[in-house]
Structure formats: C-alpha cells, structure tokens
Amino acid sequence: MDWSIFQFLLPAIVATLIIAGIHAYLGLHVVERGVIFVDLSLAQIASLGAAIGVWQGFDPHEPGIYWLSLAFTLIGALIFAVIKGHEAKIPQEAIIGISYAVASAAVIVAMSKATGEAEHLKDMLVGNILSVQWPEVWLTAAIYAAIGVFHWVFRKRFLEISTDAAAVAARGISVRFWDFLFYASFGFVVTRSVAIAGVLLVFCYLIVPSVGAMLYARTIGGRLALGWVMGILVSILGMYFSVLFDLPTGATIVCTFGMVLAVMAALRPLIRRGGGSGSPAQA
C-alpha cells in the first residue's frame, strides 16, 4: 500500500470524518421518519439556488452562492415541515419526490442559461471531495459542531417526533414547528456537504451507514457507532481506490458504499447463525 496517497488525501479524509459523523446521526432520524429521499430533494433544491446564482452572474466559488443555496434549502425545509401532519391527505414522500423532480429540471434550465460557467457549475454540483482545502474543512467542522450542539440539546424531542409523532402531537406539542427546526438544521448540513461532496455522495452518507447499522444493532447508540465506523472506513477505502485506479472520486465512494452494504447484508445471516439464538444487536 502506498502511504503517500494517504498524505495527499488527508484533508479529504478529515472532511469525510466530519461529514460522515453528522450524516450518520441525521440518517437515523430520516430512516425512522420514512422520508428516505428528503436528503436528495433538499440537496437538489440547494443546487437550484446555486444554479440560479451562477445564472445571475455570481462566481461559483464566492460566498453568495452558498447563502443563496441555503436560502432555497430553508424554503424547502419550511415546505416539508408544513406538509407534515397526520391529517395530511397527500403523503409527505410524494411531495419530497415532486420537489426533487422539479428542482432537478429547474437546475437543467438554469444551467442552460449559464453557458459561460457551465463547467464550473457542474463541478460544484457533482462535488470533488479530493480538492477540499483545510480552511473549508475547519469551517465545515465549526458549522456542524454548532448544529451538533443544537441537536444534542433537543435530542429527546427530535427523537420522539421521529419515532412517534402522533404521541407528541397528542400532548399538544407543535410537531410542525419542531419539524421545521429539524429540516432547517438538516438544510444547513446538506447545503454545506453538497458543495464539498456532491448530491449522490451526500445521500449515501445519510442513508447507507444508517441502513448498514440497522442490520446489526437495535439501540440508537449502537447504530450511531456502527454508522460512524462504516462511513469513515468506506470513505477512506473509496478515496484510496479512486486515486489508485484514477477513478472519479465521488462515484467510486458511492460504489464502495454499495458493495460494502451488500457484503454486510450477505454476512448478517451467517453471523446470526454463528451466534446461536442471540442477536448481533445484543452482542
């Protein structure tokens, strides 16, 4: 193994540690809520804000692009929070899917009008985690640390709503208000992550470690631990393969996530049989 590759990858590796850490936690909530594609939808809405900014003459790398993307993401968060409710006649996942489709189409339209910056915009939307620099890493760490503290303070309320929103609403608590806080904080994370890693990779960070952890753990703590370990190790492995074989970084990490998850799913019955009547979650 060429260890000089890891020296080159160090900023990207630290960035993945940060991204994987918070996305594994948020992924638990997303899976429990059954809104699996909310990350993709919010990410695409953030991309739409960036696309419109470039169309209007913003430089793809200036701070204004981030703030415009964040504004669009917060609007999406408000929509998803408002349509959340037991009396809603339209499933929330349907609205999320429609939002994703419309935002994706709008991005294409905006890109068609920003021909001079199309390549830069493409790089920004797809993401290139290998190009991340230390200032971006530390800024991302600061943003995610603040959001992490926010979620830690209100962790019980968020978890209650994710697992049993009906019971929370029955106590007279505004589920929509807390949903907006959740989706808004989620939007801050997604907007920042997409700019670094791209839409598909961010989706993998959110969902795949949570699903993989659910195969082997029942408790929230156990799932978080397994999700963090999986997210970090698979990210490093995917980046190493990308550099070693000269492959697109984001796509390589996504494929590595898929392969590792398939192996974990295949090994689970063997581990369960090997443990007798016990469950891996209890080990």
C-alpha positions as CSV (number, residue, x, y, z in Angstrom):
1,M,0.0,0.0,0.0
2,D,1.3,3.4,-1.0
3,W,1.1,5.5,2.2
4,S,2.0,8.7,0.4
5,I,-1.5,8.5,-1.1
6,F,-3.0,9.0,2.3
7,Q,-0.9,12.1,2.9
8,F,-2.4,13.6,-0.2
9,L,-5.9,12.5,0.9
10,L,-5.5,13.9,4.5
11,P,-7.8,17.0,4.1
12,A,-10.4,14.9,2.2
13,I,-10.2,12.2,4.9
14,V,-10.8,14.7,7.7
15,A,-13.7,16.2,5.7
16,T,-15.3,12.8,5.4
17,L,-14.9,12.2,9.1
18,I,-16.8,15.4,9.8
19,I,-19.5,14.7,7.1
20,A,-19.9,11.1,8.0
21,G,-20.3,11.9,11.7
22,I,-23.3,14.2,11.4
23,H,-24.9,12.5,8.5
24,A,-24.9,9.1,10.3
25,Y,-26.9,10.8,13.1
26,L,-29.3,12.6,10.8
27,G,-29.7,9.4,8.8
28,L,-31.2,7.6,11.8
29,H,-33.9,10.2,12.0
30,V,-34.5,10.1,8.3
31,V,-34.9,6.4,8.2
32,E,-37.2,6.4,11.3
33,R,-39.4,9.1,9.7
34,G,-39.6,7.2,6.5
35,V,-38.6,10.2,4.4
36,I,-35.6,8.5,2.7
37,F,-35.3,10.9,-0.2
38,V,-35.5,14.1,1.8
39,D,-31.8,14.5,1.6
40,L,-31.7,14.2,-2.2
41,S,-34.6,16.6,-2.5
42,L,-33.0,19.3,-0.2
43,A,-29.6,18.8,-1.9
44,Q,-31.2,19.4,-5.3
45,I,-33.0,22.4,-4.0
46,A,-29.7,23.8,-2.7
47,S,-28.2,23.1,-6.2
48,L,-31.0,25.0,-7.7
49,G,-30.2,28.1,-5.6
50,A,-26.5,27.8,-6.7
51,A,-27.5,27.3,-10.4
52,I,-29.7,30.5,-10.3
53,G,-26.9,32.4,-8.6
54,V,-24.4,31.5,-11.4
55,W,-27.1,32.3,-14.0
56,Q,-27.4,35.7,-12.4
57,G,-23.6,36.3,-12.6
58,F,-22.3,35.1,-9.3
59,D,-18.9,33.4,-9.3
60,P,-19.4,29.7,-8.5
61,H,-16.9,29.9,-5.6
62,E,-18.0,33.1,-3.9
63,P,-19.9,33.1,-0.6
64,G,-23.0,34.5,-2.2
65,I,-23.6,31.1,-3.9
66,Y,-23.6,29.4,-0.5
67,W,-26.1,31.8,1.0
68,L,-28.4,31.6,-2.0
69,S,-28.3,27.8,-1.8
70,L,-29.0,28.0,1.9
71,A,-32.0,30.3,1.4
72,F,-33.5,27.9,-1.1
73,T,-32.9,25.0,1.2
74,L,-34.6,26.7,4.1
75,I,-37.6,27.3,1.9
76,G,-37.7,23.6,1.1
77,A,-37.4,22.8,4.8
78,L,-40.4,25.0,5.5
79,I,-42.5,23.3,2.8
80,F,-41.6,19.8,4.2
81,A,-42.4,20.8,7.7
82,V,-45.8,22.4,6.8
83,I,-47.0,19.3,4.9
84,K,-46.0,17.1,7.8
85,G,-49.1,16.1,9.7
86,H,-51.4,13.1,10.5
87,E,-54.3,14.8,8.8
88,A,-52.5,15.5,5.6
89,K,-54.2,13.9,2.6
90,I,-51.0,13.9,0.4
91,P,-48.1,11.6,1.6
92,Q,-45.0,13.6,2.6
93,E,-42.8,11.4,0.5
94,A,-44.8,12.3,-2.6
95,I,-44.2,16.0,-2.1
96,I,-40.5,15.3,-1.5
97,G,-40.3,13.3,-4.7
98,I,-42.1,16.1,-6.7
99,S,-39.8,18.7,-5.2
100,Y,-36.7,16.7,-6.3
101,A,-38.0,16.3,-9.8
102,V,-39.0,19.9,-10.2
103,A,-35.7,21.2,-8.7
104,S,-33.7,18.8,-10.9
105,A,-35.5,20.1,-14.0
106,A,-35.0,23.7,-12.9
107,V,-31.3,23.2,-12.4
108,I,-31.0,22.0,-16.0
109,V,-32.9,25.0,-17.2
110,A,-30.7,27.4,-15.2
111,M,-27.5,25.7,-16.4
112,S,-28.7,26.1,-20.0
113,K,-28.7,29.8,-19.4
114,A,-25.3,29.9,-17.7
115,T,-23.2,28.5,-20.6
116,G,-20.1,30.5,-19.6
117,E,-20.0,28.9,-16.2
118,A,-21.5,25.5,-17.0
119,E,-18.3,23.5,-16.4
120,H,-17.7,25.3,-13.0
121,L,-21.3,24.8,-12.1
122,K,-21.1,21.1,-13.0
123,D,-18.0,20.7,-10.8
124,M,-19.8,22.4,-7.9
125,L,-23.0,20.3,-8.2
126,V,-21.1,17.0,-8.6
127,G,-18.6,17.8,-6.0
128,N,-14.9,17.0,-5.8
129,I,-14.0,16.0,-2.3
130,L,-10.3,15.5,-3.2
131,S,-10.0,19.2,-3.8
132,V,-11.2,20.3,-0.4
133,Q,-8.7,22.6,1.4
134,W,-8.1,22.9,5.1
135,P,-10.0,26.3,5.6
136,E,-13.1,24.6,4.1
137,V,-12.6,21.6,6.4
138,W,-12.4,23.8,9.6
139,L,-15.3,26.0,8.6
140,T,-17.4,22.8,7.9
141,A,-16.3,21.4,11.3
142,A,-17.4,24.6,13.0
143,I,-20.8,24.7,11.3
144,Y,-21.5,21.0,12.1
145,A,-20.3,21.4,15.7
146,A,-22.9,24.2,16.2
147,I,-25.6,22.0,14.7
148,G,-24.5,19.0,16.7
149,V,-24.8,21.0,19.9
150,F,-28.3,22.1,18.9
151,H,-29.4,18.6,18.2
152,W,-27.8,17.4,21.5
153,V,-29.8,19.9,23.5
154,F,-33.1,18.9,21.9
155,R,-32.2,15.3,21.1
156,K,-35.2,13.9,23.1
157,R,-37.7,16.0,21.3
158,F,-36.3,15.2,17.9
159,L,-36.2,11.5,18.6
160,E,-39.7,11.4,20.0
161,I,-41.1,13.1,16.8
162,S,-39.0,10.8,14.6
163,T,-40.3,7.6,16.3
164,D,-43.8,8.5,17.4
165,A,-45.0,11.9,16.1
166,A,-48.7,11.1,16.9
167,A,-47.9,10.7,20.6
168,V,-46.0,14.0,20.6
169,A,-48.9,15.8,18.9
170,A,-51.4,14.3,21.4
171,R,-49.5,16.1,24.2
172,G,-50.3,19.4,22.4
173,I,-46.7,19.9,21.1
174,S,-46.4,21.6,17.7
175,V,-44.9,18.8,15.5
176,R,-44.7,21.2,12.5
177,F,-42.6,23.7,14.5
178,W,-40.1,21.1,15.6
179,D,-40.1,19.5,12.1
180,F,-39.2,22.9,10.7
181,L,-36.3,23.2,13.2
182,F,-35.2,19.7,12.2
183,Y,-35.4,20.3,8.5
184,A,-33.8,23.7,8.7
185,S,-30.8,22.4,10.6
186,F,-30.7,19.5,8.2
187,G,-30.7,22.1,5.4
188,F,-27.6,23.8,6.8
189,V,-25.8,20.4,6.8
190,V,-26.9,19.4,3.3
191,T,-26.0,22.8,1.7
192,R,-22.5,22.6,3.1
193,S,-22.0,19.0,2.3
194,V,-23.2,19.2,-1.3
195,A,-20.7,21.9,-2.0
196,I,-17.9,19.6,-0.9
197,A,-19.1,16.1,-1.8
198,G,-21.9,16.4,-4.3
199,V,-25.5,15.3,-4.2
200,L,-25.2,11.5,-4.6
201,L,-22.3,11.1,-2.2
202,V,-24.1,13.2,0.5
203,F,-27.2,10.9,0.0
204,C,-25.0,7.8,0.6
205,Y,-23.5,9.4,3.8
206,L,-27.0,9.9,5.1
207,I,-28.7,6.6,4.3
208,V,-26.2,3.8,3.7
209,P,-24.4,3.9,7.1
210,S,-27.8,4.0,8.9
211,V,-29.1,1.1,6.9
212,G,-25.9,-0.9,7.4
213,A,-26.0,-0.2,11.2
214,M,-29.7,-1.3,11.4
215,L,-28.6,-4.7,10.2
216,Y,-26.5,-5.3,13.3
217,A,-27.7,-3.0,16.0
218,R,-31.0,-2.2,17.7
219,T,-30.1,0.6,20.0
220,I,-29.6,4.2,18.9
221,G,-26.1,4.3,20.4
222,G,-25.1,1.0,18.7
223,R,-26.5,2.2,15.3
224,L,-24.6,5.5,15.6
225,A,-21.3,3.8,16.5
226,L,-21.6,1.3,13.6
227,G,-22.8,4.1,11.2
228,W,-19.8,6.3,12.1
229,V,-17.3,3.4,11.7
230,M,-18.8,2.3,8.4
231,G,-19.0,5.9,7.0
232,I,-15.4,6.7,7.9
233,L,-13.8,3.4,6.8
234,V,-15.7,3.1,3.5
235,S,-14.9,6.8,2.7
236,I,-11.2,6.2,3.1
237,L,-11.3,3.0,1.1
238,G,-13.2,4.6,-1.7
239,M,-10.9,7.5,-1.9
240,Y,-7.9,5.2,-1.9
241,F,-9.4,3.2,-4.8
242,S,-10.2,6.5,-6.6
243,V,-6.6,7.7,-6.5
244,L,-5.0,4.2,-7.1
245,F,-7.1,3.4,-10.2
246,D,-7.6,7.0,-11.4
247,L,-11.4,6.9,-11.0
248,P,-14.0,9.6,-10.3
249,T,-13.8,10.1,-6.5
250,G,-17.5,10.7,-5.6
251,A,-18.8,7.8,-7.8
252,T,-16.1,5.5,-6.5
253,I,-17.0,6.1,-2.9
254,V,-20.7,5.7,-3.7
255,C,-20.0,2.3,-5.4
256,T,-17.8,1.3,-2.4
257,F,-20.6,2.1,-0.1
258,G,-22.9,-0.1,-2.2
259,M,-20.5,-3.0,-2.2
260,V,-19.8,-2.9,1.5
261,L,-23.5,-2.7,2.3
262,A,-24.1,-5.8,0.1
263,V,-21.4,-7.7,1.9
264,M,-22.8,-6.7,5.3
265,A,-26.2,-7.9,4.3
266,A,-24.9,-11.2,3.0
267,L,-22.9,-11.8,6.2
268,R,-25.7,-11.0,8.6
269,P,-27.5,-14.4,8.4
270,L,-24.1,-16.2,8.9
271,I,-23.3,-14.1,11.9
272,R,-26.8,-14.7,13.4
273,R,-26.5,-18.4,12.9
274,G,-23.0,-18.4,14.4
275,G,-24.3,-16.6,17.4
276,G,-27.0,-19.1,18.0
277,S,-30.2,-17.6,19.3
278,G,-28.6,-14.3,20.2
279,S,-28.8,-11.3,18.0
280,P,-25.8,-9.3,16.7
281,A,-27.5,-6.2,18.2
282,Q,-27.3,-7.7,21.7
283,A,-23.7,-8.8,21.3
